Amino acid sequence: MKEEMQCCITECERPLDKTYWDNQYKTNTIGWDLGEVAPPIKIYIDNLQNKNAAILIPGCGNTYEAEYLLQQGFKNITVIDIAPTLVENLQEKFANNANIKVVLGDFFEHIGSYDYIIEQTFFCALPPTLRQQYVYKMHQLLNRNGVLVGLLFNRTFDVSPPFGGSKSEYELLFKDAFHFNAIEDCKTSVAPRANTELFIELQKNNDVVVNLYNFDGFTCSGCVATVSQKYYAISTDVLNVSVTTNFSEILVVSKKEIELKFLQDAIAYDAKYKIKKK
């Protein structure tokens, strides 16, 4: 088992795109790879009863989780990754197994419906600017009462990726879009990650609308706070407003659809503010 979590190679300043991640596998620079199923996820899988449940593993890597699911008799597994070298190897490895589908592609463009989505070192590999989009996409992909389950880091890193975070940050991010069945310190982490992981079991909230918008005009966190207050003031139906770290997108969770006109009117006090549904 590898002891280091760092996954950067010399191209750390390059975009974290398909080429970047493909290079990690070409050079075998995969410090995040445990070489086995993470124990908390293994325990969770051991308690799943429905072998026909549709399961997605995004940013799957070497996907020990999918291997274990197959060994346990699960029949409807999809794994997706953006790195062509990795995916080619996985497609060859699972070529004769009809119970698993290996997809080369961008998770954020993926279309499907799943009962469970397993999170294992995918969230932490994404730039923090994509976290609101992550919440939006997870909510889209999950079936009614579907579950996002796995591990998130409860720490920061000097070199990224991986990108860390905290329990309080995640609670604000996922608030109201999901029910928190569990978001707690993980007691069964592997030794190198002991006391640095949170186990999450987030169940899709079916009674809300989750929308993601492009937003132009933000220049500072003060602007974000003001606009957020304006949106909460539109209606008690607005439950959560979350803005990306680069101020370019805004996630709105509400009890019912909020017309775009109302969102735009609420920010009309500043001519540079523009909002558009993604």
C-alpha positions in Angstrom: 0.0 0.0 0.0 1.4 3.4 -0.9 2.0 5.8 1.9 1.9 9.1 0.1 -1.4 10.8 -1.0 0.3 13.3 -3.4 -0.6 12.8 -7.0 1.1 15.7 -8.7 3.8 15.1 -11.2 6.1 17.9 -12.5 3.2 19.4 -14.5 1.4 20.7 -11.3 0.8 24.1 -12.9 -1.0 22.6 -15.8 -4.8 22.3 -16.0 -6.2 19.2 -14.3 -7.6 17.8 -17.5 -7.5 14.6 -19.5 -3.9 15.0 -20.4 -2.8 15.6 -16.8 -4.6 12.6 -15.4 -3.5 10.4 -18.3 0.1 11.3 -17.5 -0.4 10.1 -13.9 -1.2 6.6 -15.2 1.5 6.6 -17.9 4.1 7.5 -15.3 2.6 5.4 -12.6 2.4 8.5 -10.4 -0.7 7.4 -8.5 0.1 8.1 -4.8 -3.6 8.1 -4.0 -4.0 4.5 -5.0 -4.4 2.3 -1.9 -4.0 -1.0 -3.8 -7.2 -2.2 -2.2 -10.8 -1.2 -1.3 -10.8 1.5 1.3 -12.0 -0.3 4.5 -15.0 2.0 5.2 -16.3 1.4 1.7 -15.8 -2.3 1.9 -17.8 -2.4 5.2 -20.6 -0.4 3.5 -20.7 -2.7 0.5 -20.9 -5.7 2.8 -24.1 -4.4 4.2 -25.8 -3.7 0.8 -28.5 -6.2 0.0 -29.8 -5.4 -3.5 -27.3 -7.0 -5.9 -29.2 -5.3 -8.8 -28.7 -1.8 -7.5 -27.3 0.6 -10.1 -23.9 1.8 -8.9 -21.6 4.4 -10.3 -18.0 5.0 -9.4 -16.8 8.4 -10.8 -13.1 9.1 -11.3 -12.8 5.4 -10.7 -9.0 5.0 -10.9 -8.0 1.3 -10.6 -11.4 0.7 -9.1 -10.8 -1.9 -6.5 -14.3 -1.0 -5.3 -15.8 -2.2 -8.6 -13.8 -5.4 -8.4 -15.0 -6.1 -4.9 -18.6 -5.3 -5.9 -18.3 -7.9 -8.7 -16.9 -10.4 -6.3 -19.9 -9.9 -4.0 -22.3 -10.6 -6.8 -23.4 -7.0 -7.8 -24.7 -6.9 -11.4 -25.1 -3.3 -12.4 -21.9 -1.3 -12.0 -20.6 1.6 -14.1 -17.2 3.2 -13.7 -16.0 6.4 -15.4 -12.7 8.1 -15.7 -11.2 10.8 -17.9 -7.8 9.1 -18.4 -7.6 7.1 -21.7 -4.6 4.9 -20.6 -6.4 3.8 -17.4 -9.8 3.2 -19.1 -8.2 1.2 -21.9 -6.6 -1.1 -19.3 -9.9 -1.4 -17.4 -11.9 -2.2 -20.5 -9.5 -5.0 -21.3 -9.5 -6.2 -17.8 -13.3 -6.4 -17.6 -14.0 -7.2 -21.3 -15.8 -10.5 -20.6 -17.9 -9.3 -17.6 -21.3 -8.1 -18.6 -22.0 -6.8 -15.0 -19.7 -3.8 -15.4 -19.6 -0.9 -17.8 -16.3 1.0 -18.2 -16.8 4.6 -19.6 -14.1 6.9 -20.9 -15.5 10.4 -20.4 -16.1 13.5 -18.3 -18.2 12.8 -15.2 -19.9 16.2 -15.6 -21.2 15.2 -19.0 -22.3 11.7 -18.0 -25.9 10.7 -18.3 -27.5 8.0 -16.2 -29.6 7.0 -13.2 -28.1 5.4 -10.1 -29.1 4.1 -6.7 -25.6 4.5 -5.3 -22.6 6.6 -6.2 -19.4 5.7 -4.5 -17.0 8.6 -3.7 -13.4 7.5 -3.3 -10.7 10.2 -4.1 -12.7 11.8 -6.9 -14.0 14.9 -5.0 -10.5 15.7 -3.7 -9.0 15.4 -7.3 -11.3 18.2 -8.6 -10.4 21.9 -8.4 -12.5 23.5 -5.7 -14.2 25.6 -8.4 -16.1 22.5 -9.4 -17.6 21.7 -6.1 -21.0 23.3 -6.7 -21.1 21.6 -10.0 -20.3 18.3 -8.2 -23.3 18.7 -5.9 -25.6 19.6 -8.9 -24.4 16.6 -11.0 -24.7 14.1 -8.1 -28.2 15.2 -7.4 -29.1 14.8 -11.1 -27.6 11.3 -11.4 -29.1 9.8 -8.3 -32.4 8.0 -8.5 -35.2 8.9 -6.0 -33.7 8.3 -2.5 -30.3 7.5 -4.1 -27.2 7.7 -2.0 -23.8 9.3 -2.4 -21.5 7.3 -0.1 -17.8 7.3 0.5 -14.9 9.3 1.9 -13.9 13.0 2.0 -10.7 14.4 3.4 -11.0 16.4 6.6 -7.7 18.2 6.2 -5.8 20.5 3.9 -2.8 19.8 1.7 0.4 21.8 1.1 0.5 20.5 -2.5 -2.6 19.9 -4.6 -4.2 17.8 -5.9 -5.5 16.4 -3.7 -7.7 19.3 -2.5 -8.9 19.0 1.1 -11.7 20.5 3.1 -13.6 20.3 6.4 -16.8 18.9 7.8 -18.3 22.4 8.2 -17.4 23.3 4.6 -19.1 20.1 3.3 -22.2 20.6 5.4 -22.7 24.0 3.9 -22.0 22.7 0.4 -24.4 19.8 0.5 -27.0 21.5 2.7 -30.6 20.8 1.7 -29.8 19.1 -1.6 -29.1 16.0 0.5 -30.1 14.5 3.8 -27.1 13.7 6.0 -27.4 10.1 7.0 -23.8 10.3 8.0 -21.0 12.8 7.8 -18.6 11.8 10.6 -15.0 11.1 11.5 -14.0 7.8 9.9 -12.9 5.2 12.5 -11.8 2.5 10.0 -9.5 4.5 7.7 -6.2 2.9 6.5 -3.3 3.9 8.7 -1.8 6.6 6.4 -5.2 8.4 6.4 -6.1 7.9 10.0 -7.9 10.9 11.6 -8.0 12.7 8.2 -11.2 11.3 6.6 -14.9 11.7 6.9 -17.3 9.0 6.1 -20.3 10.3 4.2 -23.7 8.8 3.4 -25.8 11.5 1.8 -29.3 10.7 0.6 -30.8 12.7 -2.2 -33.5 15.1 -1.1 -36.3 14.5 -3.5 -38.4 17.4 -2.3 -36.1 20.2 -3.6 -35.0 21.7 -6.9 -31.3 22.0 -7.4 -30.1 24.5 -10.1 -26.7 25.7 -11.2 -26.2 29.1 -12.8 -23.4 31.0 -14.5 -22.9 34.3 -12.7 -21.1 37.4 -14.0 -20.0 40.3 -12.0 -18.8 39.0 -8.7 -15.5 40.5 -7.6 -15.2 39.6 -3.9 -16.6 37.5 -1.1 -18.5 40.6 0.1 -20.4 40.7 -3.1 -21.2 37.0 -2.7 -22.6 37.6 0.8 -24.8 40.5 -0.4 -26.2 38.5 -3.4 -26.8 35.5 -1.3 -28.9 37.6 1.2 -30.9 39.0 -1.7 -31.7 35.5 -2.9 -32.7 34.2 0.5 -35.0 37.3 0.7 -36.9 36.3 -2.5 -38.8 33.6 -0.8 -38.7 31.1 2.1 -38.6 28.6 -0.7 -34.9 29.4 -1.2 -33.0 27.0 1.1 -29.3 27.2 0.1 -27.2 29.5 -2.0 -23.6 28.5 -2.7 -21.0 30.2 -4.8 -17.9 28.8 -6.4 -14.5 29.9 -5.2 -13.8 31.7 -8.4 -17.2 33.5 -8.2 -18.3 32.2 -11.7 -21.2 29.9 -10.7 -23.9 29.8 -8.1 -25.9 26.8 -6.8 -29.4 27.4 -5.6 -31.4 24.8 -3.7 -35.1 25.6 -3.3 -38.4 24.0 -2.3 -39.8 24.8 -5.8 -38.4 26.3 -9.0 -37.5 29.9 -8.7 -38.1 31.8 -11.9 -34.9 33.2 -13.4 -36.6 36.6 -13.7 -36.8 36.8 -9.9 -33.2 35.8 -9.5 -32.1 38.5 -12.0 -34.4 41.2 -10.5 -33.0 40.6 -7.1 -29.5 41.6 -8.3 -30.7 44.4 -10.6 -29.2 47.0 -8.2 -25.8 46.3 -9.8 -25.8 46.5 -13.6 -22.7 44.2 -13.9 -24.5 41.3 -12.2 -25.9 38.7 -14.7 -27.2 35.3 -14.0 -27.9 32.5 -16.5 -29.0 28.9 -16.1 -26.4 26.3 -17.1 
